[in-house]
Amino acid sequence: MHINSGTYTQEETFTLEDILNSIKTIHRLILWNDEVNTFEHVIYCLVKYVDYSTKQAQSIANKVHNEGKCAILEGSFTEMEVYRKILQQEKLTVSIE
């Protein structure tokens, strides 16, 4: 008997062309303001996962709060995707441009 635990996994596929284009293009990871996360949690995540200093993370958190969003990293799509997934697991609102 198989019991479904309610876990849902979404699989994403990319073509070779997608991957090659993503390597050549610089992408930005955007952190968005939301009504869910506290300043402390955002700062904690930026320090822990993105290796910002506490002062840098505080500055980013303030910019996101005041302007609605902030680019927090730049790099290949693949690299940004890794950080996006990590930060989304921490419930931060992030996207790739």
C-alpha positions as CSV (number, residue, x, y, z in Angstrom):
1,M,0.0,0.0,0.0
2,H,1.4,3.4,-1.0
3,I,0.5,6.4,1.1
4,N,0.8,9.8,-0.5
5,S,2.5,12.2,1.9
6,G,1.3,15.2,0.0
7,T,4.7,16.1,-1.3
8,Y,4.8,17.5,-4.8
9,T,8.0,17.8,-6.8
10,Q,8.1,19.8,-10.0
11,E,10.6,18.7,-12.6
12,E,12.2,21.4,-14.8
13,T,13.9,20.5,-18.1
14,F,16.2,22.7,-20.2
15,T,17.4,22.2,-23.8
16,L,21.0,22.3,-24.6
17,E,20.4,25.7,-26.3
18,D,18.8,27.0,-23.1
19,I,21.9,25.9,-21.1
20,L,24.4,27.4,-23.6
21,N,22.5,30.7,-23.7
22,S,22.3,30.9,-20.0
23,I,26.1,30.5,-19.7
24,K,26.7,33.4,-22.0
25,T,24.2,35.8,-20.5
26,I,24.6,37.5,-17.2
27,H,21.5,37.1,-15.0
28,R,20.5,38.8,-11.8
29,L,18.9,37.4,-8.7
30,I,16.2,39.7,-7.5
31,L,15.0,39.8,-3.9
32,W,11.4,41.2,-3.6
33,N,9.7,42.9,-0.7
34,D,6.9,40.9,0.9
35,E,4.7,41.1,3.9
36,V,5.8,37.7,5.3
37,N,9.5,37.8,6.1
38,T,11.0,39.9,8.9
39,F,14.1,42.1,8.4
40,E,16.0,39.7,10.8
41,H,15.1,36.6,8.6
42,V,16.1,38.3,5.4
43,I,19.4,39.5,6.9
44,Y,20.1,36.0,8.3
45,C,19.5,34.4,4.9
46,L,21.7,36.9,3.1
47,V,24.6,36.4,5.5
48,K,24.2,32.6,5.7
49,Y,23.6,31.7,2.1
50,V,24.9,34.6,0.0
51,D,27.9,35.4,2.2
52,Y,27.1,39.1,2.8
53,S,28.3,40.8,5.9
54,T,25.6,41.8,8.4
55,K,26.0,45.4,7.5
56,Q,25.7,44.6,3.7
57,A,22.6,42.4,4.4
58,Q,21.0,45.2,6.5
59,S,21.5,47.7,3.6
60,I,20.0,45.3,1.1
61,A,17.0,44.6,3.4
62,N,16.4,48.3,3.8
63,K,16.6,48.8,0.0
64,V,14.1,46.0,-0.6
65,H,11.8,47.5,2.0
66,N,12.0,51.0,0.5
67,E,12.2,50.3,-3.2
68,G,10.3,47.0,-3.5
69,K,13.2,44.9,-4.8
70,C,17.0,44.7,-5.1
71,A,19.4,42.7,-7.3
72,I,21.5,40.7,-4.8
73,L,23.7,38.6,-7.2
74,E,24.8,38.4,-10.8
75,G,26.1,35.4,-12.7
76,S,25.1,32.6,-15.0
77,F,21.5,31.4,-15.0
78,T,22.6,28.1,-13.5
79,E,24.3,29.8,-10.6
80,M,21.4,32.1,-10.0
81,E,19.0,29.2,-10.1
82,V,20.9,27.4,-7.3
83,Y,20.6,30.5,-5.1
84,R,17.0,31.1,-6.1
85,K,16.0,27.6,-4.9
86,I,17.9,27.9,-1.7
87,L,16.4,31.3,-0.8
88,Q,12.9,30.1,-1.8
89,Q,13.2,27.2,0.6
90,E,13.8,29.9,3.2
91,K,10.5,31.5,2.1
92,L,12.1,34.6,0.5
93,T,10.6,36.0,-2.6
94,V,13.2,35.9,-5.3
95,S,13.3,35.8,-9.1
96,I,15.9,35.7,-11.9
97,E,16.1,38.5,-14.6
